[in-house]
Amino acid sequence: MEIDSNARVVGSGANAYVVTICGREASNSDHEYWALYVNGEYAQTGAGSLMTKNGDEITWKIETY
């Protein structure tokens, strides 16, 4: 999966995860993370393992744990 240059990714391959998008960093102290959705459904795999196909709609949302 290609990540836009406006994103900061930590790790690589299957262990990669997004920490910042367009300058908005997920805050560890606020228990935030960037959640990945594909076609409106919470992704069953992380960004580093996601295989997309033409027409897939990718959405990123800040969520808390």
Secondary structure, 3 states (H helix, E strand, C coil): CCCCCCEEEECCHHHCEEEEECCEECCCCCCEEEEEEECCEECCCCCCCCCCCCCCCEEEEEEEC
